[in-house]
Amino acid sequence: MYYSSPREYKIADIAVEGIDNYEDYVLIGISGLSVGQTIAVPGTDITDAIKRFWRHGLFSDVQILADKTEGNNIWLRIKLSPRPRIS
């Protein structure tokens, strides 16, 4: 991928890893991204999704990665690390 010039992709799939306490569909919903959505990479859609996770305050690390691109399709992986809980 060339990050100097944005390119539009259609999200083919979104996978989530690193969090077991929540269903994947809940975390994908928090991101605001959805399968079939057209996004620009690089662009504000991914940045906004990361900001949504930070606003929840539940995660110590948030990454959204492109696992694969094929034609104008992109497969995304949301990688989350839980914030330690104090009990």
C-alpha positions in Angstrom: 0.0 0.0 0.0 1.1 3.5 -0.8 0.2 5.8 2.0 1.2 9.0 0.3 -1.9 8.9 -1.9 -5.3 7.8 -0.6 -7.1 5.0 -2.3 -10.7 3.9 -1.9 -11.4 0.3 -0.7 -14.6 -1.6 0.1 -14.4 -3.4 3.4 -14.7 -7.1 2.6 -14.4 -8.3 6.2 -13.5 -7.1 9.7 -11.9 -9.4 12.3 -11.3 -8.5 16.0 -8.6 -9.9 18.2 -7.3 -9.4 21.7 -10.6 -9.0 23.6 -12.7 -11.9 24.9 -15.1 -10.0 27.2 -17.2 -8.6 24.3 -18.8 -10.1 21.2 -17.0 -9.1 18.0 -20.2 -7.5 16.6 -20.3 -5.1 19.6 -16.6 -4.0 19.0 -17.1 -3.7 15.3 -20.2 -1.5 16.1 -18.1 0.7 18.3 -15.7 1.2 15.5 -18.4 2.6 13.2 -16.9 0.6 10.4 -19.0 -2.0 8.5 -18.6 -4.7 5.8 -19.5 -3.2 2.5 -18.5 0.3 3.5 -16.2 2.3 1.2 -13.3 3.9 3.0 -10.2 5.8 1.9 -6.8 4.5 3.1 -5.2 6.5 4.5 -8.2 8.5 5.5 -10.4 9.7 8.4 -12.5 6.6 8.6 -9.8 4.5 10.3 -8.7 7.5 12.5 -12.2 8.1 13.6 -12.7 4.4 14.5 -9.6 4.4 16.6 -10.8 7.6 18.4 -14.1 5.9 19.2 -12.3 3.1 21.0 -10.2 5.5 22.9 -13.3 7.5 24.0 -14.6 4.3 25.7 -11.6 4.2 28.0 -11.6 0.4 28.0 -8.5 -0.3 26.0 -4.8 0.3 26.6 -3.9 -0.2 22.9 -5.9 0.1 19.7 -4.7 -0.8 16.2 -6.7 -1.2 12.9 -4.6 -3.1 10.4 -5.1 -4.1 6.8 -4.7 -7.9 6.6 -5.1 -8.1 2.9 -6.1 -6.0 -0.2 -7.3 -7.5 -3.4 -8.5 -5.2 -6.1 -10.6 -2.6 -4.4 -11.4 -4.9 -1.4 -9.7 -4.6 2.0 -9.8 -7.0 4.9 -9.4 -5.2 8.3 -8.3 -6.5 11.7 -9.1 -4.6 14.8 -6.4 -5.4 17.4 -7.3 -4.3 21.0 -5.6 -4.6 24.3 -7.7 -4.4 27.4 -7.0 -1.8 30.0 -6.0 -3.5 33.3 -8.8 -3.5 35.8 -8.2 -2.5 39.4 -10.2 -4.5 41.9 
